[in-house]
Amino acid sequence: MARVVVISIEGEDDLWVADLDSRTVQPLAAPKSGGLQTVADLRATGAVVTKGVNVAVVVKSTEAALSGHYDG
């Protein structure tokens, strides 16, 4: 099973790739074609696109997440 996630935060333009196995997060260049470009285009209109993710929340800091807090 792939353990790589493409993520972005509402209100920001950047896309990121999180590789869970290598424990890295890197910026992703804006896609020029394909399915990921379609997703990026939808996101730009305000749509929320999820597939294969069952939890995604924004927290103020790593410390908040580690202590079990998030803005819900």
mmJSON file of the N, C-alpha and C atoms, coordinates in Angstrom:
{"data_MODEL":{"atom_site":{
"group_PDB":["ATOM","ATOM","ATOM","ATOM","ATOM","ATOM","ATOM","ATOM","ATOM","ATOM","ATOM","ATOM","ATOM","ATOM","ATOM","ATOM","ATOM","ATOM","ATOM","ATOM","ATOM","ATOM","ATOM","ATOM","ATOM","ATOM","ATOM","ATOM","ATOM","ATOM","ATOM","ATOM","ATOM","ATOM","ATOM","ATOM","ATOM","ATOM","ATOM","ATOM","ATOM","ATOM","ATOM","ATOM","ATOM","ATOM","ATOM","ATOM","ATOM","ATOM","ATOM","ATOM","ATOM","ATOM","ATOM","ATOM","ATOM","ATOM","ATOM","ATOM","ATOM","ATOM","ATOM","ATOM","ATOM","ATOM","ATOM","ATOM","ATOM","ATOM","ATOM","ATOM","ATOM","ATOM","ATOM","ATOM","ATOM","ATOM","ATOM","ATOM","ATOM","ATOM","ATOM","ATOM","ATOM","ATOM","ATOM","ATOM","ATOM","ATOM","ATOM","ATOM","ATOM","ATOM","ATOM","ATOM","ATOM","ATOM","ATOM","ATOM","ATOM","ATOM","ATOM","ATOM","ATOM","ATOM","ATOM","ATOM","ATOM","ATOM","ATOM","ATOM","ATOM","ATOM","ATOM","ATOM","ATOM","ATOM","ATOM","ATOM","ATOM","ATOM","ATOM","ATOM","ATOM","ATOM","ATOM","ATOM","ATOM","ATOM","ATOM","ATOM","ATOM","ATOM","ATOM","ATOM","ATOM","ATOM","ATOM","ATOM","ATOM","ATOM","ATOM","ATOM","ATOM","ATOM","ATOM","ATOM","ATOM","ATOM","ATOM","ATOM","ATOM","ATOM","ATOM","ATOM","ATOM","ATOM","ATOM","ATOM","ATOM","ATOM","ATOM","ATOM","ATOM","ATOM","ATOM","ATOM","ATOM","ATOM","ATOM","ATOM","ATOM","ATOM","ATOM","ATOM","ATOM","ATOM","ATOM","ATOM","ATOM","ATOM","ATOM","ATOM","ATOM","ATOM","ATOM","ATOM","ATOM","ATOM","ATOM","ATOM","ATOM","ATOM","ATOM","ATOM","ATOM","ATOM","ATOM","ATOM","ATOM","ATOM","ATOM","ATOM","ATOM","ATOM","ATOM","ATOM","ATOM","ATOM","ATOM","ATOM","ATOM","ATOM","ATOM","ATOM"],
"id":[1,2,3,4,5,6,7,8,9,10,11,12,13,14,15,16,17,18,19,20,21,22,23,24,25,26,27,28,29,30,31,32,33,34,35,36,37,38,39,40,41,42,43,44,45,46,47,48,49,50,51,52,53,54,55,56,57,58,59,60,61,62,63,64,65,66,67,68,69,70,71,72,73,74,75,76,77,78,79,80,81,82,83,84,85,86,87,88,89,90,91,92,93,94,95,96,97,98,99,100,101,102,103,104,105,106,107,108,109,110,111,112,113,114,115,116,117,118,119,120,121,122,123,124,125,126,127,128,129,130,131,132,133,134,135,136,137,138,139,140,141,142,143,144,145,146,147,148,149,150,151,152,153,154,155,156,157,158,159,160,161,162,163,164,165,166,167,168,169,170,171,172,173,174,175,176,177,178,179,180,181,182,183,184,185,186,187,188,189,190,191,192,193,194,195,196,197,198,199,200,201,202,203,204,205,206,207,208,209,210,211,212,213,214,215,216],
"type_symbol":["N","C","C","N","C","C","N","C","C","N","C","C","N","C","C","N","C","C","N","C","C","N","C","C","N","C","C","N","C","C","N","C","C","N","C","C","N","C","C","N","C","C","N","C","C","N","C","C","N","C","C","N","C","C","N","C","C","N","C","C","N","C","C","N","C","C","N","C","C","N","C","C","N","C","C","N","C","C","N","C","C","N","C","C","N","C","C","N","C","C","N","C","C","N","C","C","N","C","C","N","C","C","N","C","C","N","C","C","N","C","C","N","C","C","N","C","C","N","C","C","N","C","C","N","C","C","N","C","C","N","C","C","N","C","C","N","C","C","N","C","C","N","C","C","N","C","C","N","C","C","N","C","C","N","C","C","N","C","C","N","C","C","N","C","C","N","C","C","N","C","C","N","C","C","N","C","C","N","C","C","N","C","C","N","C","C","N","C","C","N","C","C","N","C","C","N","C","C","N","C","C","N","C","C","N","C","C","N","C","C","N","C","C","N","C","C"],
"label_atom_id":["N","CA","C","N","CA","C","N","CA","C","N","CA","C","N","CA","C","N","CA","C","N","CA","C","N","CA","C","N","CA","C","N","CA","C","N","CA","C","N","CA","C","N","CA","C","N","CA","C","N","CA","C","N","CA","C","N","CA","C","N","CA","C","N","CA","C","N","CA","C","N","CA","C","N","CA","C","N","CA","C","N","CA","C","N","CA","C","N","CA","C","N","CA","C","N","CA","C","N","CA","C","N","CA","C","N","CA","C","N","CA","C","N","CA","C","N","CA","C","N","CA","C","N","CA","C","N","CA","C","N","CA","C","N","CA","C","N","CA","C","N","CA","C","N","CA","C","N","CA","C","N","CA","C","N","CA","C","N","CA","C","N","CA","C","N","CA","C","N","CA","C","N","CA","C","N","CA","C","N","CA","C","N","CA","C","N","CA","C","N","CA","C","N","CA","C","N","CA","C","N","CA","C","N","CA","C","N","CA","C","N","CA","C","N","CA","C","N","CA","C","N","CA","C","N","CA","C","N","CA","C","N","CA","C","N","CA","C","N","CA","C","N","CA","C","N","CA","C","N","CA","C"],
"label_alt_id":[null,null,null,null,null,null,null,null,null,null,null,null,null,null,null,null,null,null,null,null,null,null,null,null,null,null,null,null,null,null,null,null,null,null,null,null,null,null,null,null,null,null,null,null,null,null,null,null,null,null,null,null,null,null,null,null,null,null,null,null,null,null,null,null,null,null,null,null,null,null,null,null,null,null,null,null,null,null,null,null,null,null,null,null,null,null,null,null,null,null,null,null,null,null,null,null,null,null,null,null,null,null,null,null,null,null,null,null,null,null,null,null,null,null,null,null,null,null,null,null,null,null,null,null,null,null,null,null,null,null,null,null,null,null,null,null,null,null,null,null,null,null,null,null,null,null,null,null,null,null,null,null,null,null,null,null,null,null,null,null,null,null,null,null,null,null,null,null,null,null,null,null,null,null,null,null,null,null,null,null,null,null,null,null,null,null,null,null,null,null,null,null,null,null,null,null,null,null,null,null,null,null,null,null,null,null,null,null,null,null,null,null,null,null,null,null],
"label_comp_id":["MET","MET","MET","ALA","ALA","ALA","ARG","ARG","ARG","VAL","VAL","VAL","VAL","VAL","VAL","VAL","VAL","VAL","ILE","ILE","ILE","SER","SER","SER","ILE","ILE","ILE","GLU","GLU","GLU","GLY","GLY","GLY","GLU","GLU","GLU","ASP","ASP","ASP","ASP","ASP","ASP","LEU","LEU","LEU","TRP","TRP","TRP","VAL","VAL","VAL","ALA","ALA","ALA","ASP","ASP","ASP","LEU","LEU","LEU","ASP","ASP","ASP","SER","SER","SER","ARG","ARG","ARG","THR","THR","THR","VAL","VAL","VAL","GLN","GLN","GLN","PRO","PRO","PRO","LEU","LEU","LEU","ALA","ALA","ALA","ALA","ALA","ALA","PRO","PRO","PRO","LYS","LYS","LYS","SER","SER","SER","GLY","GLY","GLY","GLY","GLY","GLY","LEU","LEU","LEU","GLN","GLN","GLN","THR","THR","THR","VAL","VAL","VAL","ALA","ALA","ALA","ASP","ASP","ASP","LEU","LEU","LEU","ARG","ARG","ARG","ALA","ALA","ALA","THR","THR","THR","GLY","GLY","GLY","ALA","ALA","ALA","VAL","VAL","VAL","VAL","VAL","VAL","THR","THR","THR","LYS","LYS","LYS","GLY","GLY","GLY","VAL","VAL","VAL","ASN","ASN","ASN","VAL","VAL","VAL","ALA","ALA","ALA","VAL","VAL","VAL","VAL","VAL","VAL","VAL","VAL","VAL","LYS","LYS","LYS","SER","SER","SER","THR","THR","THR","GLU","GLU","GLU","ALA","ALA","ALA","ALA","ALA","ALA","LEU","LEU","LEU","SER","SER","SER","GLY","GLY","GLY","HIS","HIS","HIS","TYR","TYR","TYR","ASP","ASP","ASP","GLY","GLY","GLY"],
"label_asym_id":["A","A","A","A","A","A","A","A","A","A","A","A","A","A","A","A","A","A","A","A","A","A","A","A","A","A","A","A","A","A","A","A","A","A","A","A","A","A","A","A","A","A","A","A","A","A","A","A","A","A","A","A","A","A","A","A","A","A","A","A","A","A","A","A","A","A","A","A","A","A","A","A","A","A","A","A","A","A","A","A","A","A","A","A","A","A","A","A","A","A","A","A","A","A","A","A","A","A","A","A","A","A","A","A","A","A","A","A","A","A","A","A","A","A","A","A","A","A","A","A","A","A","A","A","A","A","A","A","A","A","A","A","A","A","A","A","A","A","A","A","A","A","A","A","A","A","A","A","A","A","A","A","A","A","A","A","A","A","A","A","A","A","A","A","A","A","A","A","A","A","A","A","A","A","A","A","A","A","A","A","A","A","A","A","A","A","A","A","A","A","A","A","A","A","A","A","A","A","A","A","A","A","A","A","A","A","A","A","A","A","A","A","A","A","A","A"],
"label_entity_id":["1","1","1","1","1","1","1","1","1","1","1","1","1","1","1","1","1","1","1","1","1","1","1","1","1","1","1","1","1","1","1","1","1","1","1","1","1","1","1","1","1","1","1","1","1","1","1","1","1","1","1","1","1","1","1","1","1","1","1","1","1","1","1","1","1","1","1","1","1","1","1","1","1","1","1","1","1","1","1","1","1","1","1","1","1","1","1","1","1","1","1","1","1","1","1","1","1","1","1","1","1","1","1","1","1","1","1","1","1","1","1","1","1","1","1","1","1","1","1","1","1","1","1","1","1","1","1","1","1","1","1","1","1","1","1","1","1","1","1","1","1","1","1","1","1","1","1","1","1","1","1","1","1","1","1","1","1","1","1","1","1","1","1","1","1","1","1","1","1","1","1","1","1","1","1","1","1","1","1","1","1","1","1","1","1","1","1","1","1","1","1","1","1","1","1","1","1","1","1","1","1","1","1","1","1","1","1","1","1","1","1","1","1","1","1","1"],
"label_seq_id":[1,1,1,2,2,2,3,3,3,4,4,4,5,5,5,6,6,6,7,7,7,8,8,8,9,9,9,10,10,10,11,11,11,12,12,12,13,13,13,14,14,14,15,15,15,16,16,16,17,17,17,18,18,18,19,19,19,20,20,20,21,21,21,22,22,22,23,23,23,24,24,24,25,25,25,26,26,26,27,27,27,28,28,28,29,29,29,30,30,30,31,31,31,32,32,32,33,33,33,34,34,34,35,35,35,36,36,36,37,37,37,38,38,38,39,39,39,40,40,40,41,41,41,42,42,42,43,43,43,44,44,44,45,45,45,46,46,46,47,47,47,48,48,48,49,49,49,50,50,50,51,51,51,52,52,52,53,53,53,54,54,54,55,55,55,56,56,56,57,57,57,58,58,58,59,59,59,60,60,60,61,61,61,62,62,62,63,63,63,64,64,64,65,65,65,66,66,66,67,67,67,68,68,68,69,69,69,70,70,70,71,71,71,72,72,72],
"pdbx_PDB_ins_code":[null,null,null,null,null,null,null,null,null,null,null,null,null,null,null,null,null,null,null,null,null,null,null,null,null,null,null,null,null,null,null,null,null,null,null,null,null,null,null,null,null,null,null,null,null,null,null,null,null,null,null,null,null,null,null,null,null,null,null,null,null,null,null,null,null,null,null,null,null,null,null,null,null,null,null,null,null,null,null,null,null,null,null,null,null,null,null,null,null,null,null,null,null,null,null,null,null,null,null,null,null,null,null,null,null,null,null,null,null,null,null,null,null,null,null,null,null,null,null,null,null,null,null,null,null,null,null,null,null,null,null,null,null,null,null,null,null,null,null,null,null,null,null,null,null,null,null,null,null,null,null,null,null,null,null,null,null,null,null,null,null,null,null,null,null,null,null,null,null,null,null,null,null,null,null,null,null,null,null,null,null,null,null,null,null,null,null,null,null,null,null,null,null,null,null,null,null,null,null,null,null,null,null,null,null,null,null,null,null,null,null,null,null,null,null,null],
"Cartn_x":[0.834,0.0,0.881,0.539,1.278,1.046,2.102,1.996,2.518,2.001,2.36,1.058,1.039,-0.172,0.145,-0.699,-0.595,-1.561,-1.051,-1.859,-1.74,-2.712,-2.698,-3.605,-3.407,-4.209,-5.094,-6.346,-7.3,-6.711,-6.857,-6.362,-4.921,-4.255,-2.88,-2.838,-1.905,-1.803,-0.935,-0.01,0.99,0.412,0.972,0.725,1.983,1.796,2.909,2.765,3.892,3.912,4.505,3.721,4.185,4.433,5.673,6.042,6.163,5.175,5.12,6.217,6.611,7.673,9.027,9.322,10.615,10.534,9.311,9.081,9.544,9.168,9.527,8.288,8.366,7.341,8.071,7.671,8.345,7.314,7.658,6.745,6.597,5.42,5.132,4.888,5.597,5.373,3.937,3.352,1.984,1.892,0.952,0.833,0.403,0.949,0.66,-0.37,-0.589,-1.544,-1.934,-2.904,-3.292,-4.296,-4.551,-5.541,-5.232,-3.953,-3.589,-3.835,-3.692,-4.03,-5.53,-6.334,-7.784,-8.118,-7.462,-7.678,-7.253,-6.104,-5.622,-6.58,-7.12,-8.077,-9.36,-9.843,-11.031,-10.766,-9.621,-9.254,-9.206,-8.745,-8.653,-10.027,-11.082,-12.442,-13.093,-12.37,-12.907,-13.372,-13.293,-13.716,-12.717,-13.225,-12.385,-12.37,-11.189,-11.044,-10.336,-10.975,-10.34,-10.508,-9.503,-9.579,-8.586,-9.07,-8.201,-7.676,-8.27,-7.859,-9.044,-8.814,-9.955,-9.846,-8.726,-8.589,-7.651,-8.087,-7.228,-7.746,-6.961,-7.341,-6.164,-6.454,-5.42,-5.264,-4.03,-3.744,-2.801,-2.78,-1.955,-0.466,-0.113,1.3,1.465,2.712,3.024,2.696,3.015,2.762,1.271,0.423,-1.014,-1.464,-0.96,-1.321,-0.853,0.392,0.933,0.212,-0.397,-1.134,-2.611,-2.991,-4.36,-5.338,-4.866,-5.745,-5.772,-6.951,-7.063,-8.257,-8.267,-9.38,-10.476,-11.547,-12.588,-13.844],
"Cartn_y":[-1.18,0.0,1.247,2.188,3.452,4.229,4.855,5.663,7.067,7.631,8.982,9.763,10.984,11.795,13.163,13.649,15.015,15.847,16.932,17.737,19.226,19.959,21.412,21.929,23.177,23.795,24.858,24.897,25.882,27.294,28.044,29.411,29.551,28.445,28.471,27.837,28.284,27.776,26.525,26.335,25.274,23.882,22.932,21.506,20.904,19.885,19.212,17.707,17.012,15.552,15.055,14.289,13.69,12.206,11.771,10.362,9.806,9.049,8.57,7.574,6.78,5.801,6.465,7.488,8.159,9.326,9.614,10.683,12.039,12.319,13.592,14.29,15.603,16.432,17.415,17.458,18.319,19.075,20.286,21.0,20.257,20.36,19.722,20.814,20.747,21.719,21.592,22.706,22.685,21.72,20.788,19.822,20.512,20.045,20.629,19.819,18.564,17.712,16.548,15.786,14.57,14.784,13.704,13.706,14.674,14.812,15.714,17.175,17.501,18.857,19.1,18.113,18.225,18.482,17.751,17.944,19.355,19.811,21.152,22.214,22.01,22.966,23.012,21.863,21.815,22.521,22.27,22.876,24.387,24.885,26.331,26.992,26.222,26.764,26.662,26.102,25.961,24.56,23.651,22.269,21.588,20.672,19.83,18.447,17.95,16.662,15.7,14.558,13.532,12.177,11.345,9.974,9.159,8.167,7.279,7.866,8.966,9.604,9.549,9.103,9.051,10.036,10.729,11.813,12.862,14.107,15.231,16.452,16.964,18.146,19.106,20.369,21.389,21.701,21.759,22.12,23.319,24.04,25.246,24.951,23.785,23.468,21.965,21.522,20.119,19.778,20.7,20.472,20.264,21.037,20.882,19.491,19.05,17.723,16.629,16.741,15.721,15.66,16.768,16.767,16.44,16.151,15.71,16.828,18.041,19.176,19.516,19.95,20.5,21.446,22.328,23.257,22.558,22.15,21.36,22.053],
"Cartn_z":[0.0,0.0,0.0,-0.837,-0.882,0.404,0.883,2.097,1.823,0.723,0.315,0.161,0.702,0.698,0.113,-0.787,-1.291,-0.453,0.138,1.047,0.737,1.221,1.158,2.261,2.633,3.681,3.05,3.477,2.979,3.08,1.998,1.971,1.507,1.262,0.762,-0.627,-1.45,-2.817,-2.939,-2.023,-2.15,-1.956,-2.706,-2.511,-1.898,-1.085,-0.411,-0.574,-0.589,-0.627,0.683,1.405,2.654,2.404,2.55,2.418,3.827,4.234,5.612,5.933,4.953,5.203,5.41,4.615,4.771,5.762,6.232,7.218,6.695,5.449,4.834,4.296,4.243,3.604,2.71,1.435,0.466,-0.36,-0.817,-1.709,-3.027,-3.616,-4.9,-5.923,-7.019,-8.098,-8.596,-8.992,-9.508,-10.682,-10.644,-11.737,-13.029,-14.143,-15.458,-16.244,-15.826,-16.536,-15.637,-16.111,-15.424,-14.301,-13.583,-12.517,-11.39,-11.079,-9.99,-10.378,-11.654,-12.09,-11.931,-12.243,-12.064,-10.604,-9.714,-8.283,-7.867,-8.34,-8.006,-8.531,-9.72,-10.289,-9.454,-9.045,-8.181,-6.86,-6.276,-5.001,-5.124,-6.258,-6.485,-6.498,-6.777,-6.772,-5.4,-4.433,-3.083,-2.729,-3.682,-3.413,-2.485,-1.68,-0.837,-1.478,-1.767,-2.444,-1.507,-1.233,-0.412,-1.084,-0.923,-1.409,-0.599,0.092,0.846,2.145,2.586,3.837,4.777,6.02,6.932,8.092,8.226,9.2,8.623,8.667,8.291,9.037,9.944,10.706,10.755,10.854,10.984,12.465,12.92,14.309,14.322,15.438,15.52,15.623,16.174,16.359,16.549,16.413,16.686,18.135,19.016,20.445,20.713,20.039,20.22,19.772,18.602,18.114,19.051,19.539,20.431,21.758,22.156,23.42,23.207,21.969,21.691,21.386,21.14,20.877,19.385,18.924,17.58,17.565,16.578,16.432,15.654,16.328,15.675,15.441],
"occupancy":[1.0,1.0,1.0,1.0,1.0,1.0,1.0,1.0,1.0,1.0,1.0,1.0,1.0,1.0,1.0,1.0,1.0,1.0,1.0,1.0,1.0,1.0,1.0,1.0,1.0,1.0,1.0,1.0,1.0,1.0,1.0,1.0,1.0,1.0,1.0,1.0,1.0,1.0,1.0,1.0,1.0,1.0,1.0,1.0,1.0,1.0,1.0,1.0,1.0,1.0,1.0,1.0,1.0,1.0,1.0,1.0,1.0,1.0,1.0,1.0,1.0,1.0,1.0,1.0,1.0,1.0,1.0,1.0,1.0,1.0,1.0,1.0,1.0,1.0,1.0,1.0,1.0,1.0,1.0,1.0,1.0,1.0,1.0,1.0,1.0,1.0,1.0,1.0,1.0,1.0,1.0,1.0,1.0,1.0,1.0,1.0,1.0,1.0,1.0,1.0,1.0,1.0,1.0,1.0,1.0,1.0,1.0,1.0,1.0,1.0,1.0,1.0,1.0,1.0,1.0,1.0,1.0,1.0,1.0,1.0,1.0,1.0,1.0,1.0,1.0,1.0,1.0,1.0,1.0,1.0,1.0,1.0,1.0,1.0,1.0,1.0,1.0,1.0,1.0,1.0,1.0,1.0,1.0,1.0,1.0,1.0,1.0,1.0,1.0,1.0,1.0,1.0,1.0,1.0,1.0,1.0,1.0,1.0,1.0,1.0,1.0,1.0,1.0,1.0,1.0,1.0,1.0,1.0,1.0,1.0,1.0,1.0,1.0,1.0,1.0,1.0,1.0,1.0,1.0,1.0,1.0,1.0,1.0,1.0,1.0,1.0,1.0,1.0,1.0,1.0,1.0,1.0,1.0,1.0,1.0,1.0,1.0,1.0,1.0,1.0,1.0,1.0,1.0,1.0,1.0,1.0,1.0,1.0,1.0,1.0,1.0,1.0,1.0,1.0,1.0,1.0],
"B_iso_or_equiv":[0.0,0.0,0.0,0.0,0.0,0.0,0.0,0.0,0.0,0.0,0.0,0.0,0.0,0.0,0.0,0.0,0.0,0.0,0.0,0.0,0.0,0.0,0.0,0.0,0.0,0.0,0.0,0.0,0.0,0.0,0.0,0.0,0.0,0.0,0.0,0.0,0.0,0.0,0.0,0.0,0.0,0.0,0.0,0.0,0.0,0.0,0.0,0.0,0.0,0.0,0.0,0.0,0.0,0.0,0.0,0.0,0.0,0.0,0.0,0.0,0.0,0.0,0.0,0.0,0.0,0.0,0.0,0.0,0.0,0.0,0.0,0.0,0.0,0.0,0.0,0.0,0.0,0.0,0.0,0.0,0.0,0.0,0.0,0.0,0.0,0.0,0.0,0.0,0.0,0.0,0.0,0.0,0.0,0.0,0.0,0.0,0.0,0.0,0.0,0.0,0.0,0.0,0.0,0.0,0.0,0.0,0.0,0.0,0.0,0.0,0.0,0.0,0.0,0.0,0.0,0.0,0.0,0.0,0.0,0.0,0.0,0.0,0.0,0.0,0.0,0.0,0.0,0.0,0.0,0.0,0.0,0.0,0.0,0.0,0.0,0.0,0.0,0.0,0.0,0.0,0.0,0.0,0.0,0.0,0.0,0.0,0.0,0.0,0.0,0.0,0.0,0.0,0.0,0.0,0.0,0.0,0.0,0.0,0.0,0.0,0.0,0.0,0.0,0.0,0.0,0.0,0.0,0.0,0.0,0.0,0.0,0.0,0.0,0.0,0.0,0.0,0.0,0.0,0.0,0.0,0.0,0.0,0.0,0.0,0.0,0.0,0.0,0.0,0.0,0.0,0.0,0.0,0.0,0.0,0.0,0.0,0.0,0.0,0.0,0.0,0.0,0.0,0.0,0.0,0.0,0.0,0.0,0.0,0.0,0.0,0.0,0.0,0.0,0.0,0.0,0.0],
"pdbx_formal_charge":[null,null,null,null,null,null,null,null,null,null,null,null,null,null,null,null,null,null,null,null,null,null,null,null,null,null,null,null,null,null,null,null,null,null,null,null,null,null,null,null,null,null,null,null,null,null,null,null,null,null,null,null,null,null,null,null,null,null,null,null,null,null,null,null,null,null,null,null,null,null,null,null,null,null,null,null,null,null,null,null,null,null,null,null,null,null,null,null,null,null,null,null,null,null,null,null,null,null,null,null,null,null,null,null,null,null,null,null,null,null,null,null,null,null,null,null,null,null,null,null,null,null,null,null,null,null,null,null,null,null,null,null,null,null,null,null,null,null,null,null,null,null,null,null,null,null,null,null,null,null,null,null,null,null,null,null,null,null,null,null,null,null,null,null,null,null,null,null,null,null,null,null,null,null,null,null,null,null,null,null,null,null,null,null,null,null,null,null,null,null,null,null,null,null,null,null,null,null,null,null,null,null,null,null,null,null,null,null,null,null,null,null,null,null,null,null],
"auth_seq_id":[1,1,1,2,2,2,3,3,3,4,4,4,5,5,5,6,6,6,7,7,7,8,8,8,9,9,9,10,10,10,11,11,11,12,12,12,13,13,13,14,14,14,15,15,15,16,16,16,17,17,17,18,18,18,19,19,19,20,20,20,21,21,21,22,22,22,23,23,23,24,24,24,25,25,25,26,26,26,27,27,27,28,28,28,29,29,29,30,30,30,31,31,31,32,32,32,33,33,33,34,34,34,35,35,35,36,36,36,37,37,37,38,38,38,39,39,39,40,40,40,41,41,41,42,42,42,43,43,43,44,44,44,45,45,45,46,46,46,47,47,47,48,48,48,49,49,49,50,50,50,51,51,51,52,52,52,53,53,53,54,54,54,55,55,55,56,56,56,57,57,57,58,58,58,59,59,59,60,60,60,61,61,61,62,62,62,63,63,63,64,64,64,65,65,65,66,66,66,67,67,67,68,68,68,69,69,69,70,70,70,71,71,71,72,72,72],
"auth_comp_id":["MET","MET","MET","ALA","ALA","ALA","ARG","ARG","ARG","VAL","VAL","VAL","VAL","VAL","VAL","VAL","VAL","VAL","ILE","ILE","ILE","SER","SER","SER","ILE","ILE","ILE","GLU","GLU","GLU","GLY","GLY","GLY","GLU","GLU","GLU","ASP","ASP","ASP","ASP","ASP","ASP","LEU","LEU","LEU","TRP","TRP","TRP","VAL","VAL","VAL","ALA","ALA","ALA","ASP","ASP","ASP","LEU","LEU","LEU","ASP","ASP","ASP","SER","SER","SER","ARG","ARG","ARG","THR","THR","THR","VAL","VAL","VAL","GLN","GLN","GLN","PRO","PRO","PRO","LEU","LEU","LEU","ALA","ALA","ALA","ALA","ALA","ALA","PRO","PRO","PRO","LYS","LYS","LYS","SER","SER","SER","GLY","GLY","GLY","GLY","GLY","GLY","LEU","LEU","LEU","GLN","GLN","GLN","THR","THR","THR","VAL","VAL","VAL","ALA","ALA","ALA","ASP","ASP","ASP","LEU","LEU","LEU","ARG","ARG","ARG","ALA","ALA","ALA","THR","THR","THR","GLY","GLY","GLY","ALA","ALA","ALA","VAL","VAL","VAL","VAL","VAL","VAL","THR","THR","THR","LYS","LYS","LYS","GLY","GLY","GLY","VAL","VAL","VAL","ASN","ASN","ASN","VAL","VAL","VAL","ALA","ALA","ALA","VAL","VAL","VAL","VAL","VAL","VAL","VAL","VAL","VAL","LYS","LYS","LYS","SER","SER","SER","THR","THR","THR","GLU","GLU","GLU","ALA","ALA","ALA","ALA","ALA","ALA","LEU","LEU","LEU","SER","SER","SER","GLY","GLY","GLY","HIS","HIS","HIS","TYR","TYR","TYR","ASP","ASP","ASP","GLY","GLY","GLY"],
"auth_asym_id":["A","A","A","A","A","A","A","A","A","A","A","A","A","A","A","A","A","A","A","A","A","A","A","A","A","A","A","A","A","A","A","A","A","A","A","A","A","A","A","A","A","A","A","A","A","A","A","A","A","A","A","A","A","A","A","A","A","A","A","A","A","A","A","A","A","A","A","A","A","A","A","A","A","A","A","A","A","A","A","A","A","A","A","A","A","A","A","A","A","A","A","A","A","A","A","A","A","A","A","A","A","A","A","A","A","A","A","A","A","A","A","A","A","A","A","A","A","A","A","A","A","A","A","A","A","A","A","A","A","A","A","A","A","A","A","A","A","A","A","A","A","A","A","A","A","A","A","A","A","A","A","A","A","A","A","A","A","A","A","A","A","A","A","A","A","A","A","A","A","A","A","A","A","A","A","A","A","A","A","A","A","A","A","A","A","A","A","A","A","A","A","A","A","A","A","A","A","A","A","A","A","A","A","A","A","A","A","A","A","A","A","A","A","A","A","A"],
"auth_atom_id":["N","CA","C","N","CA","C","N","CA","C","N","CA","C","N","CA","C","N","CA","C","N","CA","C","N","CA","C","N","CA","C","N","CA","C","N","CA","C","N","CA","C","N","CA","C","N","CA","C","N","CA","C","N","CA","C","N","CA","C","N","CA","C","N","CA","C","N","CA","C","N","CA","C","N","CA","C","N","CA","C","N","CA","C","N","CA","C","N","CA","C","N","CA","C","N","CA","C","N","CA","C","N","CA","C","N","CA","C","N","CA","C","N","CA","C","N","CA","C","N","CA","C","N","CA","C","N","CA","C","N","CA","C","N","CA","C","N","CA","C","N","CA","C","N","CA","C","N","CA","C","N","CA","C","N","CA","C","N","CA","C","N","CA","C","N","CA","C","N","CA","C","N","CA","C","N","CA","C","N","CA","C","N","CA","C","N","CA","C","N","CA","C","N","CA","C","N","CA","C","N","CA","C","N","CA","C","N","CA","C","N","CA","C","N","CA","C","N","CA","C","N","CA","C","N","CA","C","N","CA","C","N","CA","C","N","CA","C","N","CA","C","N","CA","C","N","CA","C","N","CA","C"],
"pdbx_PDB_model_num":[1,1,1,1,1,1,1,1,1,1,1,1,1,1,1,1,1,1,1,1,1,1,1,1,1,1,1,1,1,1,1,1,1,1,1,1,1,1,1,1,1,1,1,1,1,1,1,1,1,1,1,1,1,1,1,1,1,1,1,1,1,1,1,1,1,1,1,1,1,1,1,1,1,1,1,1,1,1,1,1,1,1,1,1,1,1,1,1,1,1,1,1,1,1,1,1,1,1,1,1,1,1,1,1,1,1,1,1,1,1,1,1,1,1,1,1,1,1,1,1,1,1,1,1,1,1,1,1,1,1,1,1,1,1,1,1,1,1,1,1,1,1,1,1,1,1,1,1,1,1,1,1,1,1,1,1,1,1,1,1,1,1,1,1,1,1,1,1,1,1,1,1,1,1,1,1,1,1,1,1,1,1,1,1,1,1,1,1,1,1,1,1,1,1,1,1,1,1,1,1,1,1,1,1,1,1,1,1,1,1,1,1,1,1,1,1]
}}}
